[in-house]
Structures are given as C-alpha cells and as structure tokens.
Amino acid sequence: MAAGMQAARPAASRGAIRIEDVVKVYDPDGAAVMAVDHCSLDIEPGEICMIVGPSGCGKTTLLNAIAGFHSITSGSITLDGEVLCSERKPKAEPGSDRIVVFQNGALFPWKTNLENVAFGPTMLGKLSKSEVTEKALGMMADAGLSGVEHNFPGEVSSGVRRRVEIVRALMNDPKVLLLDEPYRALDSLTKSVMHEALLEIYYKNKVTIFFITHDLEEAIFLGHKVAIMTTRPCKPKKVLTVDIPHPRDYSVLTSKRFRELMEETSDAVHEEALKAFRAGEKEG
Amino acid sequence: MEATAKRVIPDDMLHIFKRTMPFQVVSDPMLRKIAARSWRASYDAGALLYDVGDKADDIFIIVSGKVEHALEPGVKARRPVLSLGPGDVFGWAALLEKYPARLAKAVCIEPVEIIRINGEELLRVLESEPDTGDVVMSRFATMITRDYTVPDLIAQLRGIHRQMHSGDIQGMNLTLYRFSLWARSPRPYLMLIGFALFLGFWYLAVEVWKLPRFREMPGITTVVKEWFSKDPTYGLSIYTGEYYQHIAMSVWRVTQAFFLATVLGVPFGLFLGWSRTFKEFLFPAFEMLRPIPILAWVPLAIVMFVATESAVIYLTFLASFFATALNTMLGVESIDESYTRAASCLGASKWQVFRHVIVPGALPFVFTGLQISVGVSWFSLVAAEMVSGQYGLGYVINTSYTMVRYPTIVIGMITLGAVGYVTSAMVRMAGDYMMQWRVRELALGSQ
C-alpha cells in the first residue's frame, strides 16, 4: 500500500519542511501567551500535509512562521535542509519558494486575473513580457480558467478567484504552497468542486502543500498526512497517514477506508474543539 | 467549391454551438441570435475553403468531416499545420480587425459539414452583451494561442479584447450611464421639488411677505433680472465680459492650488501611510497645522508672499493639501495586509510593492480626498480673495458688499456654487476613469 502511494505521489525532490521544537510566545501586553508549544512535524517533498484544528488554535501562527510573516520564539524550521528560521534568526525572509494563499483571498482587485497570475514572474523579471503572458494563459487554460483572463477578480465568483490565486502561486514554481483555510468562505458545493480542482492542479505540479483547515473531511480527502493539532498552545496531537492512494476523486468520500479514518480521528478533533470552546467561554 | 447552403432549424444549431469551446458560456437567447445569422454548408473532399490573403469574412465551425488548416509562415506558429475535426473553430482571422485577410489555407480532407457565421455580424451580436462578449472573445484568444500556437498574435488579440471592453461601461460612459439611471429614478423630481421649495421660500420671504429679517435681501426676481440683463444696473451679468473674467480668474487660481496640493499631497500622504518612521516624524506637526483655519493664515501669508497673487494661491492650496494628504494616508492604511504580504511572497521588492500595491490600493481614498480637496479649495479661495487679490468671485462678493450691490453678491454666490459643482464632478469622472476595477465592482454590486 505504502509503495503504491509513493508511486502515485508526484516524484518531487524538493519541498521538504522540517518543523523542530518550535515555540511561539505572544507577549503583547505583559501576559505571555503560548501560541505554539514545542511543535515538531516533518513534511516530505511533494506531500499534501493537512493541519487540522479548531479556529484560533495557533495553526496560522505556524504558517506565518514558515512564510516569514511572523517570528518564532525558539526551535527551528528548515526547508530542504536550509534554515528558514531559528532562535538565532527568529523571522524567515518571505520568498517566492513558499507562497501563501490567504484565507480571505489576496488577488489584487485592481489587476485583471491575467495580470494577477503574471504578477510573480513579472516582478522577478526573469522572463520577457510575452513569455510571462504565454505561460500565464497556458496555466490558466490548464486550470480551466479560460474566459476570465481579462476580468477583474471582483467580477468572477469566489471559487474562480481561489483557483486564480492558486495558479498565481504556482506561476513562480514554488517549492511549497501554504494554504490558510482557502475554502472557508465557500459553500459546500463549490468546495467539493474546488477540492477536485486543487488535486488536479496538484497532480500536474510537483509541489509540497501545507494546508490549514478545521474541516476533518476535507483534510482526509485531500491529504497524504493529516496532523491534528491541540488547541492553544498548538502542537500535533495525532499525525495520521492517509493510505488511500492518489489520484483521488469524490468516490473516496463514500469508501470504507475513508469512513474508518474519519472514525479513528473524529474523537480527537472533537475533543480539541470542545477544549477550544470551553476556553473561549472562560475568556468571554 | 460547390457549396450547398441551406437554413437549418436553430435548435439543432444551438446544440452544435454549445459543444463549441468559445460559445459554451453563451446564454440561449444570445445563441439564437447568433444561430439566426449563421448558415450551414457542405463541401466535398479537396474543396478549398480559403487561401492565404483571401478576404476574411466568415468564421467556420466543423460539424462533421476533417479540414487541413495551414497557417502561413509569417505568423510564426509553433505548429502551423493542423488537422481539424468536428467541434473545431477556424477562420478566426475574421475577428482580428475590420475586413482582414486570411492568415491560413483551409482545405477539406474529407466531405465536410460546416456552420459559417459572418465575423462582423458575430462581433455585433457579442457587443450587444459586452459581458458575455468578453468571455467569448477571450475564449477565442485562448484557443488561438493554445490550439493554433501563435503567441505573436496575443497583442492583436488583446486588441480585440480591449475594443470589446470599450463597449463596456467605463469612464465617460459610466458617467452617462449613471446619469440615465438617475434621470429614470424619482430623484430628479425630488431634486426639482427641493430647489422649488428653496427658491419659493426666498421669493415669498423677501418679495411677498417682506419679512423684517430679509428686508435688505435682494429678491429672486431682482437677482435673476440683473443676472440676465444686457444692461445690468450694478455692472455684472452674463452679458458682461467682466463676469467671465472673474470666473476665469477664480478657476485659474483653484486649478493652480489644486494641482499643487495634489502633486505634493498625494506623495506626502503615501509616504505617511507607508513608512512608520516618516509618519512618527511628521504626522504630529501635520495634525497640529491641519485644524488652523485659513483665515488665521491670512496675515502670515501676506507677510510671506509679497505678491498678493501667490498669497492667494498659497491660502487656497493649504486646506486642499491637508485634505489630500490625510485621505491618501488613510487610503494606504486601509490596504489589507494580505495584499502586501502576497506581493512580497510573490517576489516583489519593497519598491515594487509600493508601486503595484500601495499606490493602486490607496487610489479609492485618494480620489475621495481629491473631491474633498477641490471643494475646500473653493471655499479657501473665496476667503483668500476677500482679503487680498484682484478679480475672482470672492473678490466680487466682497467688493459688492462694500459698494452696496446686493444682487451682485447673490450672483457671485450662485456662480461659485455652480462652478464648484462642475469641478468636483470632473474629479469624480477622472477617478472613475482611473479605477476601472472599482467601477466594475460597484456596477456589479448595484445589479
């Protein structure tokens, strides 16, 4: 089974993330709050790693540390052996090898979808303008986005916007895609279409995916690996290897193995959700 | 070449269109319009449909059979020769510009059934619904670059596309569109009633009831008579050159002050919003100077600027500058952090983030600031002109007061209001023109 899975995974040679003993303490007004507590996690090249936890558990803090938006207090994060951040250098440099797709979407509303997709390579200036346009048009066509190239993001549906944003991220040929609950605001129908679209894009591009969600079903459906996080402070409570072979489609959801995995993990997730809820009650 | 043309039932054609890539998104009523303009033809194997350089009039959709499509070497296709089958579209050169020439040679390899549509007519149908039209055209664009592998034609395709957009609501058109919406709503009538009530009260209070408070006020009839008189009692009406000289002088001063305020205020505001250090350094002083009324600046302005003209412009400029800079700064601060983060993630340098994210992101606020700025420049101007300077509407109002020409005061006031309104509308139009994305978002929002 494991061997079959390896074969189905795009043979990526880059994009290994190693999170080692990371601690993040927020100290905005004297009262130290531990957001991430000695968190360790290994993500293999080309793996889809799903991070599951209740809202506000500190998983976004982890993503921000990898992306280079926030510093860490101790521990280290490496990408392909290269140290992104550690105690000595608490904040990573944001770089085009790790691209974030934001929770609420961050397509520039003042640029057309095509200009958005072309943004990365245009800024880096490695390709000529016509090469960038050609590549962008090709990638958009591959992702089923023909026809919206010259529209502004505000003119298309939120599902299309998400796809455009993922294509924009892939244009830079990143090692890692960091997705922060990208489908949170979508209705469940659009969401199911988006899942298959994401997998389709993933099968064509060898890239490691670090995907944050609070939806366990989404996590098991998409991921090679699912890390269920404890709530504040955040660290892996249970790491699950999903042994359903890729490529997957929606029939997986009704399979026996999927149900088993759901049963195996839903207790752990529910427990954390309860904890988060109680903590919220106490604060309120 | 023996084409046997016959009309078919549109429903059958609709079906074929729906299977054809560029038309998949088109609504049924629009497809019917397109189908009504199309015709079906059959050709024998070996028939030449067109050759390079022929007039490009029709677009072809293959229903059945095979066609060999060979692009001329000049267009530099990566794969110039293609074998096309059912569902494929060719002859798209007809969409490139008005009456262009064929770029390829198309020959039937098998007996072929084809649907033909005149390119010009198709464009006209598409232009009737620009939103759908856009999608169809950009699908053509994708098809030409991807299937026909002619990246060099992208520029030309974009051309088609932009041309399609110009049929869309934008800039000047948007203003006209808004105006037509406005004219159809009850709002103009409410506005007229509002004006009528105001003018009616003026008339009654001064000329009919002769209220003591308004004893010295010029009545509306006196003002209108004076304003439109060929021989005005107090020397100022729409028939005197002096009237326009005053307007021109005021407009010229406001233009200079507004221009200066924009050129200095926008960059200043951008830097205030962008750089924390810059803001901490300058914002407190800025906030202390901002509330000082223009009239309080008058003495210093006269002392600083020996020439009265530059004193007037300086005074007019001040309030505009503050309004522009403050709004621009707020605009920068309103930009969602994820935009700047996304840009730096994607490899933009600090300067590129400024150019591609900060500036366009702040633009909506900048234009709000400019509208406020043009408004305050008018009222600062009048204050400045009352104190110093010669000519100008403020000057008219002030001198008419000292020389007891009361109707002229009112003429000056009404003129000020009207000219001020026009300048502010012009700023709004400029904003719409520069922010297409926002205009379209707003247009969608109102649907």
Contacts between the chains, C-beta under 8 A, distances in Angstrom:
chain1	res1	chain2	res2	distance
A	67	B	341	7.5
A	67	B	345	6.6
A	69	B	341	5.8
A	94	B	341	7.1
A	94	B	344	4.7
A	94	B	345	5.2
A	95	B	345	7.7
A	95	B	347	7.7
A	96	B	345	6.8
A	96	B	346	6.0
A	96	B	347	3.9
A	98	B	345	7.3
A	99	B	345	5.2
A	99	B	346	6.6
A	100	B	341	6.8
A	100	B	342	6.8
A	100	B	345	5.4
A	102	B	338	4.4
A	102	B	341	7.5
A	102	B	342	6.6
A	103	B	338	8.0
A	104	B	336	7.7
A	104	B	338	6.7
A	105	B	338	8.0
A	106	B	336	7.2
A	106	B	338	4.0
A	106	B	339	5.4
A	106	B	341	7.1
A	106	B	342	3.9
A	108	B	339	6.3
A	108	B	342	7.9
A	108	B	343	7.8
A	108	B	356	7.4
A	108	B	357	6.8
A	108	B	360	7.3
A	108	B	361	7.8
A	109	B	437	5.5
A	109	B	438	7.6
A	109	B	441	6.8
A	110	B	360	4.1
A	110	B	361	7.0
A	110	B	363	7.3
A	110	B	435	7.3
A	110	B	437	4.8
A	110	B	438	7.6
A	111	B	356	7.9
A	111	B	360	7.8
A	111	B	437	7.6
A	119	B	343	7.4
A	119	B	346	5.5
A	119	B	348	7.6
A	119	B	356	7.4
A	120	B	346	3.9
A	120	B	347	5.5
A	123	B	343	7.6
A	123	B	346	6.1
A	123	B	347	4.9
A	123	B	348	4.3
A	123	B	349	7.3
A	123	B	352	5.2
A	123	B	356	7.5
A	124	B	347	4.5
A	130	B	151	6.3
A	130	B	152	7.9
A	130	B	154	6.6
A	133	B	151	7.9
A	133	B	154	5.9
A	134	B	145	6.8
A	134	B	151	4.8
A	134	B	154	7.1
A	137	B	141	7.7
A	137	B	142	6.3
A	137	B	145	5.6
A	137	B	146	7.3
A	137	B	154	7.6
A	138	B	145	7.8
A	138	B	146	6.7
A	140	B	142	7.8
A	141	B	142	5.2
A	141	B	146	5.4
A	146	B	21	7.8
A	146	B	138	7.2
A	146	B	139	5.5
A	146	B	142	4.1
A	146	B	143	8.0
A	147	B	25	6.3
A	147	B	135	4.5
A	147	B	136	8.0
A	147	B	138	5.5
A	147	B	139	4.8
A	147	B	142	7.3
A	148	B	135	7.4
A	148	B	138	7.5
A	149	B	138	5.2
A	149	B	141	7.3
A	149	B	142	7.3
A	150	B	134	6.5
A	150	B	138	5.3
A	150	B	158	7.9
A	150	B	161	5.3
A	150	B	165	7.5
A	151	B	134	7.1
A	152	B	436	7.4
A	152	B	437	4.3
A	152	B	440	5.8
A	152	B	441	7.0
A	154	B	437	6.4
A	154	B	440	6.5
A	154	B	441	3.7
A	154	B	444	6.7
A	155	B	440	5.8
A	155	B	441	7.4
A	155	B	444	6.2
A	168	B	346	7.2
A	169	B	346	7.8
A	172	B	346	6.1
A	172	B	347	6.4
